[in-house]
Amino acid sequence: MTAVSLTARAVAGAVLIGGVSCVAAACGSGAPQSAQPQDRAPWQEPASYTYTLRSSEGERSLLGTFRISVRDGAVVKSVGLDGMGRRAVESAPDAVPTIGELVEELEQARREDADTAEAEYAPDGHPVRITLDWERNAVDDEARYVISAYERTED
């Protein structure tokens, strides 16, 4: 009877450890990853695509939700999808970024040792969330970008 109990405990322990390992590694979740996948090349920004950007946090002119079209690596159309987004497009249309420009802002924050410079990535490697905080104790220097509805388009 003791052998059966020890074997059952060993199996239960292995299942528990495997389950915890799977959860820690986000097994099969398909959820965004917080680090660039190591087994594939970094995401290469295509020349043409569309995406939705929700920009929040901090005191900046680029706050709100936007639908953005990029052609030949430049923003060719941006539409504010909420009141703040519409005001941002009206007052500073050139401030609406490509995803590549958002990635560059993230890389700059990392180079300059910002307090927070984090990103989550889709399975294809493009960022889906970028969180920046240049100085922990500074007020309103944060930026949060959520990228959704990303679609490559034809030139």
Buried (B, 14 or more C-beta within 10 A) or exposed (E): EEEEEEEEEEEEEEEEEEEEEEEEEEEEEEEBBEEEEEEEEEBEBBEBBBBBBBBBBBEBEBBBBBBBBBBEEEBEBBBBBEEBBBBBBEEEEEBBBBBBBBBEBBEEBEEEEBBBBBBBBBEEBBBBBBBBBBEEEEEEBBBBBBBEEBEEEEE
